[in-house]
Amino acid sequence: MIATESEERAQFTLAMRARGINDLSLLRALERAPRALFMPPRFADISGRDIALPIGCGQTSLPPSIVAAMIAALGLQPAHRVCEIGTGTGYCAALLAQLANTIVSLERFQTLAVEASARIKAFGLANVAVHWGDGFEHHLSGERFDRVLIHGLIEPPGEAFRALIGRGGVLVAVVAGPGRGEQRIIRLTDGMNRAGEAEDLGPARGMRPLEHGLARAL
């Protein structure tokens, strides 16, 4: 028996709850923005699964549970300005835009930036600005944000990204942990010491190292 669209969304929500995503506002955002709308059409039938998927330019769309866990860690409020490093397909930006005031999203691949911007516009979100830009360099603009979310493994302490955090701001990213190098979600808060200490929020998976520079396509 083939599940209806509403049944698939209900199953997806239950799967997110099972992964520890309990914030009602975030769960509603996940329901309103089906991942399939932001993925290449060839993945339409499996986009609702909690798996990573290739999206072009050698990049990967993270499992929705990891995306949701990182968003939850931000502690978003409706008035917040958010900087996202690594737009990808625009899926995460579409979720962030439902929870915060303004989203500035940077993508180093021009092809992905253009496609993501079109998807977000088609979805009807007016509070997201997607820029073709190098996330490592954006702190030079002088912009500061209430929240910063980074898609891609970074090396602590990540000074270029810490500089994006405004007073009382929060940064969420993924680093390679000790020992076997497992990936861990971390949270940095403005005012913490500069030695790289951070809150460890648990495991992540599927994250690739964040790269420098700009690229039109790959």
Summary of the structure (lengths in Angstrom):
residues: 218
radius of gyration: 16.4
end to end distance: 40.1
largest distance: 55.7
contacts: 689
relative contact order: 0.14
helix: 32%
strand: 27%
